[in-house]
């Protein structure tokens, strides 16, 4: 009986190790890391506590050099693996949205802008820590109008700050004329603000002039902004559904299970206190801005630059940006 128990224990341990080994061997981040040569890996992989992990921006790569390795410095197979890593950390809809934003660099080139400045390969991949042996690691994908920051510990994943932009917001020329990378984020908000009655609009529209830029910019850490706009509790049932659908649109970039979990966390908070605030024009073609703020999160959207054809959006988690909350849990639960 004693030997039987020992044998069963050994089988269990070996099974766990085999599963772990198989996951590590087959994971997109492992495939990407192992495909890099020594010089490339030195650029791409950084210590987890490197200050650049919490430094981000949405400016073009030429204007704001990042740490990490550029897509243009990867061969075709390595680049394919980099995009597989990105695909693995997004929903299918999210991945397509990100790729459409990157492709806008080609549209800007078609519109006559500098090819070197508007380069769809000038996006950076940076890995923090060692995913092959560490329980806690992070990585980022960043360049013009994209800042995607992932923190991973065991089975938990943080995905903020999360910045998506679009220039042009509506493609004005060429084969893709009329296409809009961030269509839903804009149209759904217009529908909501224009569904409000006169008394609701007085509460929701806190300024007749749009902000030129998102208020929080590229701050490393943010807290709740001034509470403006109309509360969730002051909307009718259809408007409440519409606001939740708009929030879901931002969450839909994330893998379905992670988005579902984050949505459940928001619903556990005081939904009645979520605010929808608007500034600027309430029809397309003129500058407009909105924010959605809850107990734990902030969404900002602006479309003012380039005659209101240039969108910036951001999702911030007050206690979770750069995985602060799950990192804290990790160290509380670990032995180090």
Secondary structure, 3 states (H helix, E strand, C coil): CHHHHHHHHHHHHHHHHHHHHHHHHHCHHHHHHHHCCHHHHHHHEECCCCHHHHCCCCCCCCCCCCCCEEHHHCCHHHHHHHHHHHHHCCCHHHHHHHHHHHHHHHHHHHCCCCCCCCCCCCCEEEEECCCCCCCEEEEEEEECCEEEEEEEECCEEECCCEEEEEECCCCCCCCCCCCCCCHHHHHHHHHHHCCCCHHHHHHHEEECCCCCCCCCCCCCCCCCCCCCCEEHHHCCHHHHHHHHHHHHHHHCCCCHHHHHHHHHHHHHCCHHHCEEEEEECCCCCCCEEEEEECCCEEEEEEECHHHHCEEEEEEEECCCHHHHHHHHHHHHHCCC
